[in-house]
Amino acid sequence: MALQAPAAGPSPTSQTATLPPSEAPSSASKAPSPMATVTSKAAISSATASSQKETGSPSRAPSTNGKASNASARSNYKTANKPREAEADVPDKCSDKSIVMPSSAAAQAATGNSVATSESAVRADRQAIGGAEPTFIIPKMPGFPSERQVAHLPLMLYIPGIDGTGMAASRQFPGLMGSFDFRSFSVPVNDRTPFNGLVQIIKSYLEAEVDVNDPDRPVYLLGESFGAVLALAVAHDKTDLVDRLVLVNPATSYEKSIWPRLGPALAKLPDSMYSAIPYALSPVLGNPLAMAAVNVDRTASLPTQAAQYAASVQKLIPQLGYLSKILPPAVLQWKLELLKQGNAVVKGMLPRIQQRVFLLAADGDLLIPSKEEGPRLQKLLPRCRLKVFPNASHALLQEADINLAQLMKQQGFYVTKRSMSAPVKKRTKSTFGSANPIEKPTMGELDYYTEGTLKNLKTLQSPVFLSTGEDGQVQEGCGGIPLDRPLLLVSNHQTFALDIGPLIDGLLRQTGLLPRGLTHPAVFQGNLQERKDNADPQNNVFGSLLTTFGSVEVGGRNFFKLMQQGECVLLYPGGVREAYKGRGEEYKLFWPKQPEFVRMAARFGATIVPFGGVGLDDGFDMLLEPKQIRAIPVLGKLLEDNAKKRIPPARRGTSQKTDVEELFIQPVPLPKLPQRLYFKFQKPIVTCPHDAKDPFRTQQIYEEAKQSCEDAISYLRINREKDPYKDLFKRLFYERTWGGKQAPTFPLK
């Protein structure tokens, strides 16, 4: 909700050192505060007052859905809504007497039933109160000139809480402005735009601003409290324009807080009592001790620190009173209505948020239950990383030792350029699980998943990667894999496909390649009925993890699109039949006879790299094979019918006419000690479009790829017997002794 007091700190007019643009403060705790948030009533909302002060108030973005050209509309919007530099000292125009509640038409529209309907009604109200509209501003900060060059930096739009001023994050502005082209959303106190209207304003701003930028430029939304709810709604609708979300104590838990009951009662208090509310709630709004400690130089002597601390407290306490002017009773009532609208809107969106999310939650938040909400959101958002701050308050970004820009870099969540899975000329909907190009994970993000989901697998399997150079020599690592595009990797499917994680992790780290796996639809969809009901395709952890790392549903259309875009594609021709092997079928290939994948690859002149993997098939004894399960009286028939009904087939069209039976009935395994994994990439097979038209040549390439895969498997099975660290316990002892260094493998010569 971000009902925070203005940050206590030196104003731009105080005796504060001016930092050059290239030297952003290394710690947010010593950052000068923007927009005169210290000693003047202008601290209430520079953006609000400056919007009323200017003769030409920025206008709402025009609709681009009509006959007018998008380019013209975008040009008009950018002229009218160019982000302003926030004024440093503006007379206070925010008082309870100036509040005008929405007209009946606007109030009706505020339910969010129709954003278009609310436009005219809200505009009519704005004319009555001076015409101020929500807009984006560039905070005015010492050391950051108005005309500084920021095109090389990622764009970040900050969306504040219900106060609408941005003061809750003002201590972070210097660090963020040093790392981003930073804009702050400002909502005038008198504004009555409903939730959907605010979402539309931000979306229109993105449409106008991001389209002209380099498509590789990252776009971040930073949402705090209520602003996080807005950010989620915008991100849901704009997967093509928003890449990453940073959410701080999201107010998605509003309905579980005390505010639906307490808020309306506060708004009805007499003015004399209401003005005292910020002081009474100060321990709830934030941690005053931690906020005051921001301006204390911890390297100074103890007497100096004590004096600095006392001065900071003196500045902080009077500013609490400004909250009653930023949020007078009528405004508070309207803001609580916005929270209610927003929670209703985003509730069903959460599992479908495509962007990577960095979620910051304070476990000492007394305003809303952020401690419980953080883990809940982490489960609902498919690509969410949660960091919990012990003993921190709702005003997390105001507290000492919190440097958001630095934290994002430490966590690998900061990028200056999008690294895409395939070259892009313009932005498209980067929907995970689709065949569109996606942003590759950073090394920091890869470490995050490795330390979580893959850590135990990598420790137990200690994968070995070998590749074949152009001269035919085998080498350690993946250096022999060509970087030609498009690139098709084909291999044997090991038992239960438990080698996919370590494989993708190794390829990304060693080559930068993100192989887009063609994966059985059962991993994403669950069953046919769920597909008809448009159920969330990423409703399981494994499916969500695979889509995060580029997997898409196997099928001719996705295969075609990936090849067309110049992607690196990973295909297991043996499919589920090969992953669900029976006894005595270790490392046996069950590839269909039709060379369809070769024909598709050759159509785009792709390079095919066969490779083999061993290790997993030796890690299980099958107590019951799929064919034995099907032979069980009554139960076998039920399981078979259920698999045919609920599990969508992977092979369709031409590929469905195959000699390989595909039935999603899992064998019953007895695990053995984990075996070491080995991968060997073979010499590339170069194709050309002419090969796709020649059935004989297509079949020839297919047989060559299959034989190459079998040769790799044979090579690994023979040579791994020479690996001194093939056995689990000896390998673990070595790697623990050497501080995690991977154990060596068999000699290559």
Buried (B, 14 or more C-beta within 10 A) or exposed (E): BBBBBBBBBBBBEEEBEEBEBEEBBBBBBBBBBBBBBBBBBBBBBBBBBBBBBEEEBBBBBBEBEEEEEEEEBBEBBBEBBEBBBBBBBBEBBBEBEEBBBBBEBBBBBBBBEEBEBBBEBBBEBBEEBBBBBBBBBBBBBBBBEEEBEBEEBBBBBBBBBBBBBBBBBBBBBBBBBBBBBBBBBBBBBBBBBBBBBBBBBBBBBBBBBBBEBEBBBBBBBBBBBBBBBBBBBBBBBBBBBBBBBBBBBBBBBBBBBEBBEEBBEBBEEEEEEBBEBBBEBBEBBBBBBBBBBBBBEEEEEEEEBEEBBEBBBEBBBEBBBBBBBBBBBBBBBBBBBBBBBBBEBBEEBBBBBBBBBBBBBBBBBBBBBBBBBBBBBBEBBBBBBBEBBEEBBBBBBBBBEBBBBBBBBEBBBBBEEBEBBBEBEEBBEBBBBBBBBBBBBBEBBBBBBBEEEBEEBBBBBBBBBBBBEEEEEBBEBBEBBBEBBBBBBBBBBBBBBBBBBBBBBBBBBBBEBBBBBBBBBBBBBBBBEBBEEEBBBBBBEBBBBBBBBBBBBBBBEBBBBBBEBBBBBBBBBBBBBBBBBBEEBBBBBBBBEBBBBBBBBBBBBBBBBBBBBBBBBBBBEBEBBBEBBBEEEEEBEEBBEEBEEBBBBBBEEEBEEBEBEBBBBBBEBEEEEBBBBBBBBBBBBBBEEEBBEBEEBBBBBBEBBBEBBBBBBBBBBEBBEEBEBBEBEEBBEBBEEEEEEBBEBBEEE
